[in-house]
Amino acid sequence: AVVAMGDDGGGGSDGVARASVLGKRPREGARGDDDGDVGCAVARTAGDGDDAMGTAREGDGGEEEGAIGCGDDVFIDEVARRNAERAAIYGADARAEVQLKRESAHAFKLSHAHELALWTLIREDAKECVNPRWAFVRNKPLVERVVIVLAPGLDYQRWCDDGATTCGRMKKALGDGLRTICDNPTSMGMTLCKALMYSVHGKQSAEAAAKAKKFKASTKAKDLCKRTFAFKPAHFTLSAEDMSDMVYPLPTLKGDGSLELEEGFVATQPAGQGIARATGYYPYLALDCEMCYTEDGLELTRVSIVKEDGEIVYDKLVKPAKSITNYNTEHSGITKEQMEGVTTTIQDVQRELLEMIPCETILIGHSLENDLQRLKMIHANVIDTCALYPHKRGAPYRNALRYLTERFLGRKIQEGSHDSVADARATMELALLNFINGPAFGEVETEGGGLFDVLSSQKVSCVMIDSPTLCRRLPAGSAKLVEANNDAEVKTCILSTVNTPSDGNGLAVFGHLHDLSKVLAAEAQRAHAREEQPSEEEQIVADKTRTQALQKLDTLIGDIWDGLPPNTLFLFTSGVGDAHTLRVAQEQKWKRQQNIGRWGAWTDEAEADLRRLFDRTKHAVTLAAVKQ
């Protein structure tokens, strides 16, 4: 079945688009390209990165993929022949089996988990194929399908302590599993997927890295904006979840369903509404602000905005509400002489920007949430170069703008002092490079190649199922993509894919479950907003919510397991524990060291608690079994 699930690629549909074509045309002789593979696919339209939902490509012979035709008898005969051959060797009732060897997995890492999939599906003489010493597969040739599921948020300690009561179906079907080390326990989303799926050693990663470094054309905005974009700018905008994780200013949902803004904040309006211009607005702009210290802390003192060619469209100094106590010249570039005679207030700037920037304009920035916080402005259509060029250690670490500018633009900025115009222009150029080269440009270079690339080179069909955001950002290589809006859709697509007859070359399916992680993120944000230790009642409610989320995960994994055909290898990993809570704890440490908030000073006891949380979060769980 070829199934497309998710929104329409533009974010405007709340529904689920599904197109299903049952059946699969048989292949003759050696397999050629990957067209027509069984899977749940979102076909990509070359040129702009938009999604064509439910569109199947034509196969080698030109007939429509998925059509049930006269070749079905040939296909059925081929399946029967393979089954007869295996029955003669292994017995008619033979089944594959996998055993995890805990005694050989003391240093087992998330980046090792792919070894089991490769060992099972490709030839043993392939250079990427490594016999995993932490697992043994009996009757390996019987396994034609491998399902890999990533569900972040379950740490190994909780699995051992509460797994029997909260995850009974998983325990029964998949066993006790292995303790799994995550090198970066604050990893989420794309960083976690890369640790799992893009850690295969081989020449492919070196070639890709070398190719990525050969960009030698002009990096000036006036030249970059004239080049052909591989993906539209809207492809790179942050999701609401991303903005929440990065602490962007967001409205609060009130009990009556209305949205409430924090005092002094304004929100951009749709074009033509309020004071926002109806026509002639910029499609995307880059913004950077400078701040000085007053008795109330950092306050806005300069706002600079450039358009796609790097030309300035707005640049004003701003008089803070309170007297400046420290001009912060080293980091702001602002001097006392510059601020003399300045009368423009933040309210003046807000009014002018609300007219210039409607909701439809994409704002680009580096750590843009800080600029919007100081502007006291809410804008939901943003691109952040911190997300386009993630730090190699994952969030909350971020690459400095000066580092990115020197590495990718070939020049230095912020030498001596900062200039918000130069910073905004550099941010625009970094974003333009992504529009031109695609989402993989500037991504963290992994130590190995992609799992799907290796499997596809061995004629194994690959399907990747993830959220719309990650599907558009992860370099899936030869895998077919499907965008799923929730865990239930991921489950549906996995089962639809693996229960379609294969062509005998093998099938690998990757599904990413997000619901547990979302629950943990919401709990962490609530704890962060309190700025104090939770009450006993609040802690009970939080623990109950986490337990219910785990039970829901157990039900979903159990349903997937029950629906798998015989001799399917199921590999489950949580990847990391509660990374959201760890991130909040690290941020709390920084705030307490700076005497910010109501937590009080940082103590040795708090440091010990943080170390224990770090160690617990870095140890996840990996489970594996073959369906009988």
N, C-alpha and C positions, 0 to 999 in steps of 0.2 A: 504494500500500500504506500502510495505517496501522499503524505498528509501535511498540510501547512496549518500551523496553529499560531495564534498571536494576533497583534493588532495590524493595522494596515501600513505600518512602517513610518507613518507620519505622526503618530501619537494621538490622532483624533478619534479613534474608534475604541469604544469600551467593549465591544463584542469580541467574539472569537471566530476568525475566518477558517473554514475547513474545506478542503477539496480532497476528495478521495477517489483514487482510481485503483480498483482491485486487480490483482494479477501481475505477472511479470513475463516479459518476452524472454524466451530461452536464448542462450548464447551458443554459438558454434565455435568449437576449437578454443584456442587461447583467448583469454579476455583482453580486450583492447583498452579503451579509456574507461572513465568512471561514469559515463552517461548512462542513465537509466537504472542506477543502483537502487535497490530497495531501500526505503527510508522515509523519514518525515522531513520534507525538504522545503526550505524557503529559497526559491531560485533567485539569484542575484542578477539584476539588470546591469550590464557593464556600463561604466561611464559615470554613474552618479551614486551608486551604492544603495539606491532605493530597492524596496522589496517587491517582487512580483509574486503575490501569494498564490500558492497552489499551482504553479506553472512547472510542468515537467519538460525536460529537453528531449529532443529527438535522439533516437538510438543510432547505432551504427548503420542499420539498414534503412533508416528514414521513416519507419512506421512509428506511430505514436507510442510512447512508453506506457506501460501498464495495460495496454489493450490485450484482451484475451483472444488469442488467435489460434491458427491451426498448429502452431508450434507447441501447444500445451502438452500434447501426447509425447512429444520428444522430451520435453522437460521432465514429465512424470517418469518416463522410462529411465532418464539419466539419474534421477533421485533413487529410483528402485535399484538401479545397478550399483550405485555407491553404497546403499544400505546393505545389499547382498554381499558385496566385497568385505565390508566391515564385519558383518555377521559371521562370515567364514573365518575371519582372523580372530575376533574378540568374543564371538558367541552372539546369538540372536538377542539376548537380554542384557548385553554388556552395557555398562554405564561408566562415564568418566567420574573422577573423584579428585578433590583437592584437599590436601592436608597442610595446615599452617604450622610451621615448626618454631614454636616460641623460644626454644633453647638456642636457635640460630638467629634470632631477630632482636638481639639486645640493642643494636644501634639502627634499627629499621626506621627509615625516613619516608616522608610523604613522596619524595622524589624517586623512591625505589618501587613504588606500587605498580608503575607501568610495566615492570619487568615480567609480571605474571601474564599480562595480556599479550605481550610480544612472544613470550615463551610458548604460549598456547596456540597462537594463530599463525606464526610465520615459521619458515624453515629454520632449523637449528644452525645451519651453516651461514645464515645471514649475519653480517658483522654487528648488527644492532641487537641480536638475540643473545641474551644472557640467561643462563639457568639460575633462577632465583634460589639462593641457598636457604631462604626462609619459607619456601613452599615446595611441595611435591605434588605433581599432577599424575594420576594414574589413568591409563588409557587416553592419553592426551589427544591422539588423532580423532577421537570421537567428538571433541568440542569444536563446533563450527561457529558459535556465537559467544561473544563476551559483552556483558553489560557492566559498565562502570558508573557508579553513582557517587557523587560528592554532595554531602549534606553538612556544612560547617556548623559548629556549635556544641558538639558532644565531646567532652574531654574524657580521657581514659579513666580517671578516678571516678567520675560519675557513672561511667559504663560499668565499672566493677562494683560500685556501691549500690546503685539503683537499677542497673540494667535488667535484672531478673524480674523486677516489679513493674517498671515503666516501659521496658522494651522486650517483653516476653516473646513476641513472634520473631523478632530479629535474633534473639538468643537461641531459640529453638531451631531456626532454619540455618543460621550462619555461624553459630558457635561462639566461643569466647573471644576470638580475634587476637590481634597484635597491638601492643602499644606502639604508637606512631609518632615520631618526632617531627615537628614543624620548625624549621630553622628560624622563621620569623613569626612568632605567635600573635602579632597584630595583623597578619595577612587577612585580606578579605577579597571577595570578588575575583577580579582578573589576576591579581598576584597569586592567589591560592590556586586558581586553575592552571596557571603557568607552572607552578611548582609540581603539580601532579601530571600535567599533560605535555609539557614542553621541556622534559629533562632527559631525553634520550640522547646518549652520546653518539656522535657520528659527524661526518663531514658536512652534513646539510646546514647545521647551525653556523659553522665557521664560514661557509659560503654566503649564507644570508647576512651574517654580520659584516663581512667584507663588502658585500653589495650595498648595504645600508650606509657605509662610510664613504662611498664614492660620489656623493652628491656635491658637485663642484660648480653648479650654475650660480648666478647672482642670487643673493639672499636678501636683497633690498625689497621692501614692500612694493615699491612702484613697479618692479619687474615681476615679482612673485604673483601679484594680483592679476597679471595678464596671462598667466599660464593656465592650462586646462586643469580643472579640479577633478581628481578621481572620485571624490565624495563631496556632497554638498555640505556646507558648514553646519546645517541642522543635524547632520549625522553625529556630530561630536558634542552636542549639548548635554549637560548633566541631567540626570533623572532627579525626581523629587527625593528619592532615597539617597542618591549621591549628595545632594545639597544638604540634606539633614545630617549625614555622616560628617560632612566638612564644615558643619555649624554655620551655614549661610543664614542670614536673617530671613525668617519665614513668619507668616501670620499664624495666629493661634485660633484653633477651632473652638467656638463657644458652644455651650449646651444647646442653644437654639438652632445650631447649624450655620450660623453666620461666622465670618472671619473677623478677627480683631487684630489691629496693628499695635505694636508697642508705642508708647507715648513718644511723639516727635518723629515717628517714621512715616514715610509715604510709600505708595506702591504705584508702579507704572501702570498705565491704562491702555486698552486696545486703541489702535489708530482711529482717530476721529472722535474718541470719547474723552470727556474731561477737557484738558487743555492739550492733549496729545495731537500732533499734526496728523491729518487724515491721509495725506499723500506726500511724496518727496522725502520720506524718512530713509535713513541709512539702513541697509540690510544687516550690517554688522559693524561694530565699533570696538576699539580697544581702549580700556580705561585704566588709569593709575592715579593714586592719590598719595599725598605726603601729609604727615602729621607732626605736630609739635606738642610738647607737654604743657598742660595747665594744671591748676590745682585739682581738676577733675580727672586727670590722666591724659592720655593721648586724644587730641582733637584735630579735626580736619583743618588744614591750612592751604592746600593746593589741590586742584582737580585738573587733570589733563586727559583729553580724548583725541584719538586719531582715527581716520577712516582707513579703508582697505589699502590705499596707496601710501600710507604713512603720513599724509598731510594732516596738520592740526585742524580740528574743527571746534575745539573748546579748550581753553587754558586760562584758569583764573585762580588768583590767590583768595583765601577765605579768612575772614577775621573770626577767631573762636569766640564763644560766648563769654569765656573767662580769660583773664590776662595770661599771657604766655609766661611760663616760668623757666622753660628750657626749650630753645629753638631746635634742638636735636639735629643740628646742621650736618653732622657726619652722616646721618642716615636719611635726612629729609632734603638736604640742599637748601633749606630755608634759612635766611639770615634776618637779623633785626632790621637792617636797612630795607630789605625787600618788603617787610610788613608795615612799614611806616605809611600811613595814609590809606591803608586798605579798609574799605567799608563794606564790602560784599559779605553777607552772612550765609550761613548754611541754608537758611530758608530761601534766600535768593537763588542759590545754586539748585536746590531741589525743584523750585518752580521752573527754572530754565531747562533742567534736564528732563522733567516730566513732559515738557513740550517737545523736546528734541528726540526723546527715546520712548517710543511706544512699546507695548508688550512684544510686538513682532520683531523688533530689533534685537539681534544677538549681541550681548555684551561679552567681550573677551578680556580676561585678566589673569594675573598670576597671584594665586591666593586671593582671588577676587572677593571672597567673603569678608576679608578685613576691610577692603575699600568700601563695600556696600554697608558694612556696619558703621563706619565713620561717616558715610554719607547719609545714614539713616534712611536707606532706600531698599525696597524689596523689588526684585526683578527676577522672574523665574526662567528666563531664556538666556542661559549663560554657558560659556565655554571656559574652562579653567586649564591653563597650561600645566598646572600641577598634576592634573589627571591625564593630560596628553603625554606627558613625559614623567612617568612615575619613578620614584626613587627605587633603587635596586633592593632596598630592605623593606619596601612596601610602606604603606601608611602606618603611623602618622608622619613618618619621615618624608621630607619634600626636598627636591632639588632647588638650589638657589637660582634665581633668574640670571644672575651674572654667569653662573656655571653653564647653564643651557645656552646662553647667548654666545659664549666663547666656543662651546663645543659644536653647536649646530649652525651658528651664523658667522663664525669666524672673526668676531671682534669682541672687544672688552667694553663693559659698561660699569658704572658705579665705582669708578676709580677716583678716590678722594671724597666725593659726595654723590648723592643720588640726584637724578633729574627725571621727574615723572613723565615728561614727554619722551625721553629716550627709552624709559622702561616700557611705556605703552607701545611705542613703535616696535621694540624687540618682541613684546608679547604678541602683537599682530603678526609679525613675520614668523614666529614659531608656530602659530596657528595655521598660517597659510601653507607652511611646509607639510602639515598634516593633511590639509585639504588636497594638496597636490599628490602626495605620496601614499596616502591611506593611513588607516588606524595603526598599523604596525610600525610606522616611522616613529622613532624616538622611544619605543617601548623598551622595557628592561631586556637586555640580552641574557637569555637563559644559557645554562651550561651545556645544554644538549639540544637536539632537534625535536621536532614535534612528533608525538606518538602517531597522529593520523597520517603525517607525511610518510613515516616509515611503513605503516600498515598499507597505505595505498600503493606504495612502490612494490609491495608483495601481492598486489591484486585483491586486498581485503577491502570490502565496502565499509565506509565509515559514516556515521551520523552523529551530529552534535546537537543537543537540545539544551537551550539555556534561555535566560531572560533576553528581551529585545536589546537591552543595553550591551550586554556582554557578547551577544551574537554579532553585534556590529563592531565590536572593538577587538575581540580575540581573533588572531590569525588562524583560521580553521584549516587552511591548506586545502587539501582535496576532499575534506568532509562535506557532506550535505548538511545544511543548517536548518534548524527549525526554532522559531521564536515561541516560547511558552510563557504565558502571563502568570502562571502559578504552578504549584507542585502537582496538582491534580492533572493539569495538561501535560506535564512532563511524564507522569505515569502512563497516561493514555497513549502518548506517542511511543514510549519505550515498548509497551506491549504490542502496539500495532506493528511496529517495525520487526521485532524478533519473531513474531508469529506469522510472518510472510515467508514462503519458501525461499531459501537462499540458492545461490548459483553454485555452491560448493567451494567457493573461494574464501569463505569466511566473512563474518560481519562483526563490527565493533560499534557499540552504541554508548555514548557518554551523555548522562543526564545530570543536571545541576539543580539541587533542591535548595530553595531559599527561605522557606517559611519559618524554620526554627531560628535561623539567623536574624530574620526580621523581628521575631518576638524578643530575642535577646537584645537587639539594637534598641527597641522601644523601651525595654526595662532599663537599659544603661542610660538612655537619654533622660528618663524620669529621675533616676538617681542623681544624674549630673545636675538637673534643674533644681533639685532640693538644696544642694550645697550644704547638706548636713546628713548625719547618719540616719537611716530610715528607722521609723518606730517599729515596735514588735509586730503590730498589725500590718504595716506596710511590707515588712519582710515576709510575713506569712502569705500575703497576696502575691508577692513577686515569685516566691518559691512555687506556689500553686500554678501560676501562669507558665512557668518554665516546665513544670512536670506535665502539664496538659499539652504543651507543644511537643515534648518528647513522645508522649503517648500517640499523638497524631502522626508523628514521623514513623513510629513503630507500625502503625496501621498501614500507612502508605507503602513502606518497604515490604511489609508482609503481603500486601496485595500484588505488588510487582513480582515478588518471589512466586506466589501462587499462580500467576499468569504466565510464567516463563515455560517454554517448551523444554523437554528433556535434553540433557547434555549441554545446557547453557551455563557458562561460568558467570557467576554474579560476584562482582568485586565492589564492596562498599567501603568508603572512607569518610570520616568526618573532617579530616584534614587538619583541623585546629579546634581548640575549645572555644570558650566565650571571648573572642577577640574584642568585641564591643566593650565589655566591662573592663578589660585590660587597658584599652585605649583611654577610657574615661579615667581610670586610676592613674595612668601616666600623666594625663592632662591635669588631674587634681594635684599631683605632686608638684608640677611646675607652678600652678597657681598658689599653692600653700608656701612654696619657697619664695614667691614674690609677694606674699601677704595679700593675695586677692581672694575675695569671697569670705564665707563664714566658717570655713573648715578649721581655721587656726594654723599654727606653724607646723611645718613638717617635722616628724619625730622619728627616732630610731625604730620605734614599734611600727609606725606606718611603713617605713622602708622594709622591714621584715615581712609585713603583710603583702606588700607589693611584690617582693621576690617570690613568695609562696604562690601568689596568683600567677605570676609569670611562668613559673615552673609547671603549674597545673595546666595552664592554657596551652603550652607548647606540646603537650602530650595528648594526641588524639587517638582514635581507634580505627583499625582497618579489619574488615571481615571478608571472608571469601568462602564460597561453596559452589558446587555444581548441582544444578537441579536434576533430580532423579526422575 
